[in-house]
């Protein structure tokens, strides 16, 4: 499937109006179905139901008008208050988290229920007909046979109004939970783990076949740089999606070797290099267009393929929590708890090779390497200056490093974690003035080193 189509479907699926639009379309179809059923059954059936009274045209109009007016009023007031509370919350924890609230399916469902009930009542209201009025000066009361009241449709409209009240009660309970900082952090952390679970088992092409031939297989062709063609970005924006399977298919079809120079989440301009493709003589304008179509750009970073963006969301919340204006180390500790969960999940994964081969073990694609050390650096290097100034946060990060060191991983990654622990202790010595806090950090550091030695 084309990369643009995949990204467009992802944007539509995750957009704020997707669920409400489905419910509105469903309510319109339901109004057509119920009014058609009323026309076929008539209104005599309602006389046999004692607890259900027959509606006259004026009464049906009043009921439907009341329900429609109340629903649109409730929808407007409720979501005005919601946007206000969410705006206040995101100003404290970061504006980039606003999309997380907008993508909440419960919020979308609530808006959809209110709007669909309003639309349903409007669609049914237009079908209500009164008896034809008698001519001026006539003694006739009117032709009652000309009246039409969709009894079933009105009853369903009342039931939808009752259901909307239940949804409103749920929504009032849901919003405080949504903007609670612990739930916000937990939702981001769970999203990171879902992203890891969904992305890293998938692979593009084939890995190298034999470890013994690693160096030989990872070498680029000697003439690659001299015969390669540059594929540049066509617009400015953030790289949202790379269709790796599509690139691999083009490479195999035309016997090409590609080297991707960008990763999802990078910002590019029309002068930015996306990839190098060789050999030059096999590439024409049509292939250039096909290759460029494998990259999709947007005005902001998304979670489609950008795991760094999701990790940075938690890092940003932790940074804000440790800033002097907020001074909330426990929120930062909660962020580090979920970051530890994500890093442990990554350490247990077989991350994809940067060099990918076809079925005949011919090198086809070289991408930016994805490593555990890179993600660890994204967390520890960014947080260290903020964490080192707070005793509680520093101890939690040191414990986090020790827990990660106890996970099964290559020795090079353990040495990398030891360097992060050493850097944290050095930064704490510079920023912390409490001797007892420094002693506790040093003791925790020695425990980390002992665990690293024991795990070798």
Order of alpha helices (4+ residues) and beta strands (2+ residues): alpha-alpha-alpha-alpha-alpha-alpha-alpha-alpha-alpha-beta-beta-alpha-beta-beta-beta-alpha-beta-alpha-alpha-beta-beta-alpha-alpha-alpha-alpha
